[in-house]
Amino acid sequence: MKAFLLGAVMLCLHVLTAVVGTVLIGGELYRTFRSGSFAQGLWLETFLCVALAFLFGYLVFQLRRTVLAKWIWVPGVVWFAYYLIAVYREGWALWPQFSGAGCIEHRQYGYCYAWFEATTPTLRLIFYSLGAYVCSLRIPTASPVPVPLEPAVELSDRSSQAVVPAPADSLDRGTN
């Protein structure tokens, strides 16, 4: 149960880092690279956040080496699928909503809420995972679950130097 709770907390922290962290830093960088039109600004902001998400994923994996960082794309895809179904049920056109084209053509929130609330966070989570994956190719990781070593029991005969593992049922595991 403790491992599950720790995994859930770590998942939330990775998602927050990928989504909120890139928004905070990407917003500051966006002000530096102001663009001329609304469409250029939309794509610039998307590129900056995706690049930052990749960088965050790479750096977090390099520092923490958590295998969970490579799987952050899963909640993003689930989130995207949820919005895809919701927009489809409302009768909106899918391409303008999820590609950002509705934002550029109409510049109203109703035409592009799926872009800001579904596509952009999903892209951030996917690129965060991709950054962690690329870093994992460079840095080998240990097993995600520590494997306990079985204690060895020496044979009573001193003439034999062989060591055999103890049977599993003879070990005192204790209760946790």
C-alpha positions in Angstrom: 0.0 0.0 0.0 2.9 2.4 0.8 4.5 1.7 -2.6 1.2 2.5 -4.3 0.7 5.8 -2.5 4.3 6.7 -3.1 3.8 5.9 -6.8 0.6 8.0 -7.0 2.4 11.0 -5.3 5.3 10.7 -7.7 3.0 10.5 -10.7 1.2 13.7 -9.5 4.6 15.5 -9.1 5.8 14.5 -12.5 2.5 15.6 -14.1 2.7 18.9 -12.3 6.3 19.4 -13.3 5.5 18.6 -16.9 2.4 20.8 -17.2 2.6 23.6 -14.7 6.4 23.9 -14.7 6.6 24.4 -18.4 3.8 26.9 -18.3 5.6 29.0 -15.7 9.0 29.0 -17.4 7.6 29.0 -20.9 5.5 32.0 -20.2 8.6 34.0 -19.2 10.4 32.8 -22.3 7.4 33.7 -24.5 7.7 37.3 -23.3 11.3 37.4 -24.5 10.5 36.0 -28.0 7.3 38.1 -28.8 5.9 37.3 -32.1 3.9 39.4 -34.6 0.7 37.5 -35.2 -1.7 35.5 -33.0 -0.9 32.3 -35.0 2.9 32.8 -34.6 2.4 33.4 -30.9 0.3 30.2 -30.5 2.9 28.0 -32.2 5.8 29.7 -30.5 4.2 29.1 -27.1 3.6 25.5 -28.0 7.1 25.0 -29.2 8.6 26.5 -26.1 6.5 24.5 -23.8 7.2 21.2 -25.7 10.9 21.9 -25.7 10.9 22.8 -22.0 8.9 19.6 -21.2 11.5 17.5 -23.0 14.3 19.3 -21.1 12.5 18.8 -17.8 11.9 15.1 -18.5 15.5 14.7 -19.4 16.8 16.5 -16.3 14.4 15.0 -13.8 15.3 11.5 -15.1 19.0 12.3 -14.9 18.7 13.5 -11.3 16.1 11.1 -9.9 16.3 8.1 -12.3 12.7 7.2 -11.7 11.2 4.9 -14.3 7.8 6.5 -13.7 9.0 9.6 -15.6 9.0 7.6 -18.8 5.3 6.7 -18.3 3.8 10.2 -17.8 2.5 10.1 -21.3 -0.3 7.7 -20.3 -2.3 10.2 -18.1 -1.9 12.7 -21.0 -3.3 10.3 -23.6 -6.2 9.5 -21.2 -6.9 13.2 -20.7 -6.8 13.8 -24.4 -9.2 10.9 -25.0 -11.6 12.3 -22.4 -11.7 15.7 -24.2 -11.9 14.1 -27.6 -15.1 12.2 -26.5 -16.5 15.3 -24.9 -15.9 17.5 -27.9 -17.3 14.9 -30.2 -20.5 14.5 -28.1 -21.0 18.3 -28.2 -21.0 18.3 -31.9 -17.9 20.5 -32.4 -15.6 19.9 -35.3 -12.6 17.9 -34.0 -9.8 19.3 -36.2 -10.2 23.0 -35.4 -10.6 22.2 -31.7 -7.6 20.0 -31.3 -5.2 21.5 -33.8 -5.4 25.1 -32.8 -6.9 26.2 -36.1 -10.1 27.3 -34.3 -8.1 29.6 -32.1 -6.4 31.2 -35.1 -9.6 31.6 -37.2 -12.0 32.8 -34.5 -9.9 33.9 -31.5 -12.6 32.9 -29.1 -12.3 30.5 -26.2 -15.2 28.4 -27.3 -13.4 27.5 -30.6 -10.1 26.5 -29.0 -10.7 25.4 -25.4 -9.7 21.8 -26.4 -6.4 23.1 -27.7 -5.5 24.7 -24.4 -7.0 22.2 -22.1 -6.3 18.9 -23.9 -3.8 19.1 -26.7 -1.2 21.3 -25.2 -1.0 19.4 -21.8 -0.9 16.1 -23.7 2.0 17.3 -25.8 3.8 18.5 -22.7 3.3 15.1 -21.0 4.4 13.2 -24.1 7.5 15.2 -24.6 8.4 15.0 -20.8 8.2 11.2 -21.2 10.2 11.4 -24.4 12.9 13.4 -22.6 13.1 10.9 -19.8 13.2 8.0 -22.3 16.1 9.6 -24.2 18.0 10.1 -20.9 17.3 6.5 -19.9 19.0 5.4 -23.1 22.1 7.3 -22.0 21.9 6.3 -18.3 21.2 2.7 -17.4 18.8 2.3 -14.5 18.5 -0.3 -11.8 15.4 -2.4 -11.3 12.4 -0.3 -10.3 11.7 -2.7 -7.4 14.6 -3.7 -5.3 15.1 -7.4 -5.4 16.1 -8.8 -2.0 19.0 -11.2 -2.0 18.3 -14.6 -0.5 20.5 -15.4 2.4 22.9 -18.3 1.8 23.2 -21.2 4.1 26.5 -23.0 4.3 26.7 -26.7 4.3 27.6 -28.3 7.6 30.4 -30.3 6.0 33.6 -28.3 6.1 35.1 -30.2 3.2 32.6 -28.8 0.7 33.0 -25.1 -0.1 29.7 -24.9 -1.9 27.1 -22.5 -0.8 23.4 -23.2 -1.5 20.5 -20.8 -1.1 18.1 -21.4 1.8 14.6 -22.7 1.0 12.0 -20.0 0.8 9.8 -21.5 3.5 12.6 -21.6 6.1 13.3 -17.8 6.0 11.8 -15.7 8.8 10.2 -12.9 6.8 8.4 -11.1 9.7 5.1 -9.3 9.3 4.7 -5.8 7.9 
